[in-house]
Structures are given as C-alpha cells and as structure tokens.
Amino acid sequence: MPREFPRTRRVGEQIQRELASLLHEEIKDPRLGMVSISGVTVSRDLAHAKVYVSVLGDEAAVTASLRVLNNAAGFLRRRLGQQMRIRAVPRLHFHYDQSIEEGARMDALINTAISSSTKKDNTE
C-alpha cells in the first residue's frame, strides 16, 4: 500500500471541515437528511476526493441524501474553491460510510457471544 502523503491528508482534512460547514449553512434541500462527513480521501494528484458520509435514517434516506449530495457536488466544489487557498479543487464523489453500522453489528455480535458464554457457565 502506498504511503499517504501529508499534503493530500491536509487537503482532505480541510475539505472535510469546509464541507461540514457548507452542508450546514448552504444546502437547504429537504431531502437531505441528518448527514455528517466521516472522512475525505484525496487522490495523489488532488484531482478527485472521495467524501464519506454517514446518514441518520433508513436506506431510502441514505439514497436520497447521496443523490442530493452528488447533484450538489459542482456547487459545493465551486464554494470550496472560493474558501480554500489551493489552485485546483478536487472533484467531489460522495460515498456512504458503513463503518458505524458495521461497528454496531460487531458490538451486537460480541454482546451475544458474551451473554451466551455466561449462560453456559451458569448452567454448568
């Protein structure tokens, strides 16, 4: 795996901060649910940025929110260009971050395993 370059990490962190405030202040679409930006990875050449978002709600809310975000990507990129001090702003690609759901699922599995283990110990 190639090592991460500090510039791409810094640009990704700045994009994450700026996008969070832009989503809160600028995007007024009612289809956009409770969205938080969980991470941004920027390509080495700073041409593309994958923006990982988590959405509160069911699968329909996730789909609607991603559709709104991907449709607003050009507007958000232009606003980022006005606020950031970099020559070229990367194209934004929004993706759903499943890590929160995966963590909750793993936590439930661990709790189930622990409770079944203690039940076995109590019956013996």
SULPEFEN-V693469 format. One record per backbone hydrogen bond with DSSP energy under -0.5 kcal/mol. CO is the residue of the C=O (numbers start at 0). NH is the residue of the N-H. Records with the same first field share a line. If there is no record, write none. Layout:
CO: NH, NH
This chain:
4: 8
5: 9
6: 10
7: 11
8: 12
9: 13
10: 14
11: 15
12: 16
13: 17
14: 18
15: 19
16: 20
17: 21
18: 22
19: 23
20: 24
21: 25, 26
25: 27
28: 31
30: 32
32: 34
33: 55
35: 37, 53
38: 51
40: 49
42: 45
46: 90
47: 42
48: 50, 92
49: 40, 51
50: 52, 94
51: 37, 38
52: 96
53: 35
54: 56
55: 33
57: 61
58: 62
59: 63
60: 64
61: 65
62: 66
63: 67
64: 68
65: 69
66: 70
67: 71
69: 72
71: 75
72: 76
73: 77
74: 78
75: 79
76: 80
77: 81
78: 82
79: 83
90: 48
92: 50
94: 52
95: 97
97: 101
98: 102
99: 103
100: 104
101: 105
102: 106
103: 107
104: 108
105: 109
106: 110
107: 111
108: 112
109: 113
110: 114
111: 115
112: 116
113: 117
114: 118
115: 119
116: 120
117: 121
118: 122
119: 123
